Amino acid sequence: MSPITITALAVFAVTYVLMLVSQKYRPHITVASALIFIVLGTIATVNPAIFGEGFFTVGDSTFSYGISRALSEIDWNVIMMIAGTMGTVFLFIESKMPQLMSDILISKMPDMKWVIIALSLFAGIVSAFVDNVATVLMIAPVALAFCKKVGISPVPSIICIAVSSNLQGAATLVGDTTSILLAKQANLDFSDFFVDDGHVGMFFVVQAGAIASAFIIYFMFRKENSKIDFSGRTKVEDKFPTYLLVGTVLALIAVSFIPYKANAAEGQFYKPDITNGVICIGFFIVGVIREFFIKRNKDVVKNAFKEIDYYTIILLTALFIVIGGIKNAGVIDVIGQAIGSLGSGSVFVVYTVIVWMSVLLSAFIDNIPYTATMLSIVPVIASSVGLENPTILYYGLLCGATLGGNLTPIGASANITGIGILRKEGYEVKATTFMKFGIPFTIAAVVTGYVLLWIIWA
């Protein structure tokens, strides 16, 4: 490896270690790391001899990574999709429509056991189209109220709701940030998550995993046979935010049939790279304008902008720059070839390594930076084992990285949110308590996805 490759690898490794031990300052750490790469790239352009002859040489080229190049690595489509969807979801929650949907579901259940199973599955379906954390915030309070009513601990049920929310994030393009990142890297649109190149899509693979995990939930709650005394339903007076959310999903589906420029045939109409982002932002702005000018509800508008996860947006923006830096420094090639060599040329072994390595790592580190990094490495891994189409490796990565977060209470934001709700109610959840539910749930879902993906794509 060249000196700049070793340096970039060291900076990247330190960045990840610091993000692991200091979750609160992850955006600050990635911004600092991004600035280091920009400084190195600027030095390479202005005065490359400052570190000695050949320091910035990468193979047959020279490391070049100035400010303009770094900014071009940021995927604004992804950033806009995240911001717009989060804003619309807040308006959706404020309308109380999720609570009404939960009330209708619960009213049809015979006992507490089926209420918990139904809420978990419902949380999963909602989470396929709404942010995982927002889903937990919608549904966990309903479970909490019913658990109090029948006199049982809400800890197990809210854990199940959290892990179910995290599971379904991989089902659709808008379900989770990891899905959005994958869609961009693998040139997937909304419809590809249902049917991809004539194959069964990720949506149905995830549903199979959800069914497998539902049996786990049933077994754990088989003794909870308390009857439910249901009375009253939440009233929804404003359905417009629901129309906004549905409109966002339908618009994403509609434009999914229009190719990007890179995939369009000569002379074929294509969509701009930021199309999905503009759609998500556009529907959110419509909602904000309505709240501000028609309903005169300035507090809702203010809170909608507050609820956008700027932590994740800053983290991802800086991380795009960092990944671009290590890519230009040759680090991606080194890591990809190293992982590829583990399989000794076997696609199945490499696929297995990616899935289960992702499960283990995502149990302890944020799956967003991990997925963003690995998506750049997968094509190199595929090339090293002679695989022309890396789709199975992409889906294996999504399966492992998204579902692996359910192994531990810190592996996913949805889990952290659920535990936070319980803590406010006076319930301290130990890691061992969480893992009692998280481990069997994760194993059931991942094994199902792992097997089905290989059968579908091998």
Order of alpha helices (4+ residues) and beta strands (2+ residues): alpha-alpha-beta-beta-alpha-alpha-alpha-alpha-alpha-alpha-alpha-beta-beta-alpha-alpha-alpha-alpha-alpha-alpha-alpha-alpha-alpha-alpha-alpha
